[in-house]
Amino acid sequence: MFHIYCPYCEEHREEEEFHAKGQAHIARPADPEACSDEQWGDYLFFRDNPRGIHHELWVHAVGCRKFFNITRNTVSYEILETYKMGERPRFTAEHPEGKPAETVAAEKVADEADMVERQEGVKA
Amino acid sequence: MSQSSNQPNRLGEGGRIDRARTLSFTFNGKRYQGHAGDILASALLANGVDIVNRSFKYSRPRGIVAAGAEEPNALVQLGSTEAAQVPNVRATQQALFEGLTAQSTNGWPNVQRDVMSLVGKLGGRFMPPGFYYKTFMAPASMWMTYEKYIRKGAGLGRSPMERDPDSYDHLNQHCDLLVIGAGPAGLAAALTAARGGARVILCDEQEEMGGSLLDSRELLDHQPAARWAEQVVAELAGRDNVTLLARTTANGYHDHHFVTLHERRTEHLGETAPTVNGYRPARSRMHRVRAGQVVLATGAHERPLVYAGNDVPGNLVAGAVSTYIRRFGVVPGEKLVLSVSNDHAYRAALDWDEAGREVVAIVDARLAPDGDLVEQARARGIRIIEGAAVLEAKGSTRVSGARVATIDAEAFTVTGQAETLACDTIASSGGYSPVIHLASHTGARPTWNDEILGFVPSLVKGVHAAGSARGMHDLAKGLADGVAKACEALSALGLSADAITLPQVDAIREGSGCALYQVPHEKPTLRAPKQFVDLQNDVTSAAIELATREGFESIEHVKRYTAMGFGTDQGKLGNINGMAIAARCLGKSIPEVGTTVFRPNYTPVTFGAIVGRHCRELFDPERYTALHQWHVENGAEFEEVGQWKRPWYFPKTVNGKQESLDEAVARECLAVREKVGILDASTLGKIDIQGPDAREFLGRIYTNKWAKLAPGRARYGLMCKDDGMLMDDGTTSCLAENHFLMTTTTGGAAGVMEWLELWHQTEWPELDVTFTSVTDHWATMTVTGPEARKLLAEITDIDLDRDAFTFMDWREGKVADVPARVFRISFTGELAYEINVQANYAMHVWKTLFAHGEKYGLTPYGTETMHVLRAEKGFIIAGQDTDGSVTPEDLGMQWAVGYDKPNSWVGKRALSRSDTRRADRKQLVGLRPKDPKVVLEEGAQIVFDPDHAIPMPMVGHVTSSYYSPTLGSGFALAVVKGGQSRMGETVYLPMADGKTHAAEIVGTIFVDPKGERQNV
């Protein structure tokens, strides 16, 4: 049974409190109608099954109800990090030891700008 | 030394037993005596009981072989009463208590004379691996019959047939360091961490903590090693930061240092938990430990040698002989032959000699052994035969002699003439296998170590093996390793501990051992007398050789073909020997052959401990509505919907006879259609949705339009997954401009809630909207039928005028003087009002309705009637009429799909995929059986042509089917390929009983197709 750190509750809790929701970072195409059947099928049905580092979407179902992501090694089951929705992983297949600090900082700036843009989109 | 009078093998002194306390026990119906501090195995050996069981496959007589968890033979059935039965208890792990009653697990009519042994004697050579599969394979339909008799013949214990009088607990534990095993390394590790201030749990499976120290010949600080163990245990027991768990087996190592410990709290006191001060403690506890770091100090199991006749009672592993003598004051025989490949096992001969009994010879596979223990044996004049091994044990129910000869272990040949030594006991040792089971549970593959001739554990982060568990068998090194591993573990946690001062060990010099697993015989393995590898599963060296000849090369396949390492044993004594034999046969090395995977549990765990308190009324939570008590008092039969208990129907007693389901449902249906009925619909999922973007969110998550739904109005909505398949449905009402109340199916409530959160949190975080489950806050009462308006009007201030309060409106007001929301929504097709009140007012409102309802014929109805009424109207139930492969269009519900909505709502794109546009998709239709008396079976398969050759193409199935008292006939909903364009056609339903029903495809609405009744 996993021991999972909820990045919102900021505590380790037992796996019983969480539900696994599959691969993380599956972006829904912004304009579904512009997709070909094949592109839409890829989004709907195709998922990775890596040996090693994998990013997974989980929800703290009987806790804070927040969705968040886990970077997990599918061989050792070690959880390398958990991070909030909208954030990016520090540990990836390209950076199994963790991304350099300056990369992390640059990504954060970009993500914040993106969120501002989305909120303005709703107002408009 | 002298003997105890009625226990022929009990020494007059020595051991850690209390001779002043004599305990009586019964084994296979005969009474014996032992002492406090005995285990059942030591008490049986003290009494000279040779045969404790019959073997699993060949029914050969078997005796005690080992002294701990690795014992393969001495499985007993405990219990003097039916309720107290416990199967498959190892006699080596059961403390003796007054009145203990045990029986051999196998053996019919008894272990001394066993009918099945005929199979072993006559049929033995005809029972190769795969015997049962090969012999009983045809015809397949007879397998169930064969299996019944095979199981009776083979069997491994039986479950009690009466209710268990005991209780069991689960405990969740947290600690910095969990130390598993309280031998030298474990005690040193625990003491180090404890003095360093860490929170420590130390567990050990034996009756007493100390492990090998309890029967060691070595001295610590010039005292017997057991004394040091006692001192350490006493110190640990006095510390607040230490939890000591004796009689506690670590059975499973799960992810992230989650370890399950099974603590047996009363099994050493009696067969059921004794009453203490009027209170009966839990018999055992399952500790669910989440540890920061773990030290595995699980020690090692001695490997017996594999030689012919090595299963005859009187064959033991060498270390067990020492344990019985030194810990229990029991010598399990008169004349010993010891066959070894290493120095350490010489202890058995020295202990035997000191007990005053005859050591006939030590047969050592090595040439010129020269360690301290060897020299001691020589000095005592014990005969040592070098470069030799016991080839064969003679005797049938007890060892009578040992055939010994020189061998060439490398070449696997017998080099000399065999000599027969008269003896009654043969002890053997082929080395020591670290107990790697728990480390193996983590998924880490162990690695072979040539120096110690054993597998050592590979470890995941945070797990540390110490001492013998990683092949460090030397006492001084093992103690130091325990200290070092505790320090490493604590520093990984950011804690620290100082190394403790270890006791001085009077070193015993041991020479190195040689590799010997299977002893060669003059005859080839397949013709030699049976050499057992796995005693519990009756797997022989010949079986393994045969398996490799038949092409099984992977050790995992050899395991499954021969059953080696199966059962409760999990290969503790036999696996390494079996791998060595497979390696020899395949011409490979042991590491090339590899090891099998050990799985939890390490030793069997009683179901009671696994279940804990989660049984009977606490097995699963039950959810009751606020009206539950009324339903109970009014005789409702209940249906389980998820965890909810819902009234299924309300049978009345008519002329002293209770109505059947069909009779009650017919009455309830007609009451709704003709007068007025009432349903407790409180279990429907209710989600309160608020925020400036609530309306936008609904438009994206539902298939239909929400932009113009005004406050005071409600709308039915369909929810699809992004693959276009329906997942749930329900009505959502606009409470205010930025405030909605969504209802879901009873079973779908939690899933829909998570679904909304998923889309909001992952795809549309920019939408300002929140979701709150209010299912339990509101009770819902559906009042429906032609008289519903008149009844409700009597107790509400809401204007119920048909034009003021129209279909799909909702109004706020008072009902029975309490605040209520009333929704004019109908799931029956009749005039209907869904009254929602705060849950704690529900009983008052319900009773008020009944007080006013009698004159209108108000009838309570349950879920069954609800189903009939809704199906008559063609209203679907998501999850019954749909199964995750049905689109809104398949249901003929295009009217609830907003194709022209501005946003791409969830599921829209998939509805134009080629697959969702196929004309031959299964579509929802109505079925009217040609014979009106027939009620089709739900799930029945549908075919177009009943005369088609088998297999017939199946074109759909029945999803809902009932008898309609309104129609006076059976009717059904079904999905049929291309069904919506096949109206009026006849389909067929071939049934398992050979009958074939015919039915006509019709529309899905059977009653009031124009929907006039709900609009009155």
Interface residues (C-beta under 8 A of the other chain):
Chain A: M1 F2 H3 E14 E15 H19 K21 R28 D31 P32 E33 C35 D37 W40 G41 Y43 L44 F45 L57 V59 A61 R65 K66 F67 V75 S76 Y77 E78 I79 M85 G86 M115 R118 Q119 G121 V122
Chain B: H254 D255 H256 H257 F258 R290 G443 V460 K461 D693 E696 D722 D723 E754 E757 L758 Q761 T762 E763 P765 E766 L767 S904 K908 R909 A910 R913 S914
